[in-house]
């Protein structure tokens, strides 16, 4: 989130100094005529500025995409959830209280009905209901839910 905030500040900074950005870019790409230098039109100057700003935004979005992919990959690695020693990773280990039943079903590769059954939650409960709220209502903790959904209950 820090990188996203810095990127937002950078975009505001560019917007506030737009004329300088366009003029500086034009100095870099301006061609000299035989009689001296040619003054670029405002349209051309703005088009180049918009193109460069678009490239900056695209690069920032690409960075966020790569960073998200790295975090997702790291969560699925064989390292412990807190950076502990290597152990067998189970999809259920990454269940949090803010996840919905449908999110948990995707993370564990189960159906929503299967998740409800293992947790002892009635079929009338919405698939959009959050795990934290379900735990408080039906008397289980998130670590207990992880155990039940990983198939290790009672072991």
C-alpha positions as CSV (number, residue, x, y, z in Angstrom):
1,X,0.0,0.0,0.0
2,X,2.9,2.3,0.6
3,X,4.0,1.9,-3.0
4,X,0.5,2.7,-4.2
5,X,0.4,5.8,-2.0
6,X,3.8,7.0,-3.3
7,X,2.6,6.3,-6.9
8,X,-0.5,8.5,-6.2
9,X,1.6,11.3,-4.9
10,X,3.8,11.0,-8.0
11,X,0.8,11.4,-10.3
12,X,-0.4,14.4,-8.4
13,X,3.1,15.9,-8.6
14,X,3.1,15.3,-12.4
15,X,-0.3,16.9,-12.8
16,X,0.7,20.0,-10.8
17,X,3.9,20.4,-13.0
18,X,2.3,19.4,-16.3
19,X,3.5,22.4,-18.4
20,X,7.0,21.9,-17.2
21,X,6.8,18.1,-18.1
22,X,5.5,18.8,-21.6
23,X,8.1,21.6,-22.3
24,X,11.0,19.5,-21.0
25,X,9.9,16.5,-23.1
26,X,9.6,18.7,-26.2
27,X,13.2,20.0,-25.7
28,X,14.3,16.5,-25.8
29,X,12.5,15.6,-29.0
30,X,12.5,18.9,-30.8
31,X,14.1,19.1,-34.2
32,X,16.1,22.0,-35.3
33,X,15.2,23.8,-38.5
34,X,17.8,25.4,-40.8
35,X,17.1,28.8,-39.3
36,X,17.2,27.8,-35.7
37,X,14.8,26.0,-33.4
38,X,11.1,25.3,-34.1
39,X,8.6,26.1,-31.4
40,X,6.3,23.0,-31.0
41,X,2.6,23.4,-31.0
42,X,0.7,23.1,-27.7
43,X,-1.2,20.0,-29.2
44,X,2.1,18.2,-30.0
45,X,3.6,19.1,-26.6
46,X,0.5,17.8,-24.8
47,X,0.3,14.6,-26.8
48,X,3.9,13.8,-25.9
49,X,3.2,14.6,-22.3
50,X,0.1,12.4,-22.2
51,X,2.1,9.6,-23.8
52,X,4.8,9.7,-21.3
53,X,2.4,10.0,-18.4
54,X,0.5,6.9,-19.8
55,X,3.8,5.0,-19.9
56,X,4.5,6.0,-16.3
57,X,1.1,4.8,-15.2
58,X,1.4,1.6,-17.2
59,X,4.8,0.9,-15.6
60,X,3.4,1.5,-12.1
61,X,0.4,-0.8,-12.8
62,X,2.9,-3.5,-14.1
63,X,4.9,-3.1,-10.9
64,X,1.7,-3.6,-8.8
65,X,0.8,-6.7,-10.8
66,X,4.2,-8.3,-10.4
67,X,4.3,-7.4,-6.7
68,X,0.8,-9.0,-6.2
69,X,1.9,-12.1,-8.1
70,X,5.0,-12.4,-5.9
71,X,3.0,-12.1,-2.7
72,X,0.5,-14.6,-3.9
73,X,3.2,-17.0,-4.8
74,X,5.0,-16.5,-1.5
75,X,1.7,-17.3,0.4
76,X,1.5,-20.6,-1.4
77,X,5.1,-21.5,-0.8
78,X,6.2,-24.2,1.5
79,X,7.5,-21.7,4.1
80,X,5.5,-21.4,7.3
81,X,2.9,-18.6,7.6
82,X,5.3,-16.6,9.8
83,X,8.5,-17.3,7.9
84,X,9.2,-20.4,10.1
85,X,10.8,-23.6,9.0
86,X,9.6,-25.3,5.8
87,X,6.6,-27.6,6.2
88,X,3.9,-29.0,4.0
89,X,1.7,-26.1,2.8
90,X,-2.1,-26.6,2.9
91,X,-4.5,-24.3,1.2
92,X,-6.6,-24.1,4.4
93,X,-3.6,-22.6,6.3
94,X,-4.3,-19.2,4.7
95,X,-7.9,-18.8,5.8
96,X,-8.6,-15.5,7.5
97,X,-11.6,-14.1,9.3
98,X,-12.2,-11.6,6.5
99,X,-12.7,-14.3,3.9
100,X,-16.2,-15.2,2.8
101,X,-17.4,-18.8,2.5
102,X,-17.0,-18.6,-1.3
103,X,-13.4,-17.3,-0.8
104,X,-12.6,-20.2,1.5
105,X,-14.1,-22.7,-1.0
106,X,-11.8,-21.4,-3.7
107,X,-8.8,-21.4,-1.5
108,X,-9.3,-25.0,-0.4
109,X,-10.7,-26.4,-3.7
110,X,-13.9,-27.4,-2.0
111,X,-17.5,-26.5,-2.8
112,X,-19.3,-24.0,-0.6
113,X,-21.6,-26.8,0.6
114,X,-18.6,-28.8,1.6
115,X,-17.1,-25.9,3.6
116,X,-20.5,-25.4,5.3
117,X,-20.7,-29.1,6.2
118,X,-17.2,-29.3,7.7
119,X,-17.7,-26.2,9.7
120,X,-21.2,-27.1,10.9
121,X,-22.8,-24.1,9.4
122,X,-26.4,-24.4,8.1
123,X,-27.1,-24.4,4.4
124,X,-29.2,-21.3,4.8
125,X,-26.1,-19.2,5.4
126,X,-25.0,-17.0,2.5
127,X,-21.8,-17.8,0.6
128,X,-20.9,-14.2,1.1
129,X,-20.9,-14.4,4.9
130,X,-17.4,-13.7,6.5
131,X,-15.6,-16.4,8.4
132,X,-15.0,-14.2,11.5
133,X,-18.7,-13.5,11.9
134,X,-19.5,-17.2,11.3
135,X,-17.0,-18.3,13.9
136,X,-18.6,-16.0,16.5
137,X,-22.1,-17.2,15.6
138,X,-21.4,-20.9,15.4
139,X,-18.6,-21.3,18.0
140,X,-15.4,-21.9,16.2
141,X,-12.1,-20.1,15.9
142,X,-10.3,-19.4,12.7
143,X,-7.5,-21.9,13.6
144,X,-10.1,-24.5,14.3
145,X,-11.7,-23.8,10.9
146,X,-8.3,-24.2,9.3
147,X,-7.9,-27.6,10.9
148,X,-11.4,-28.8,9.9
149,X,-11.0,-27.6,6.4
150,X,-7.5,-29.1,6.0
151,X,-8.9,-32.5,6.9
152,X,-6.8,-32.7,10.0
153,X,-9.6,-32.4,12.6
154,X,-9.0,-34.8,15.5
155,X,-5.4,-35.7,14.5
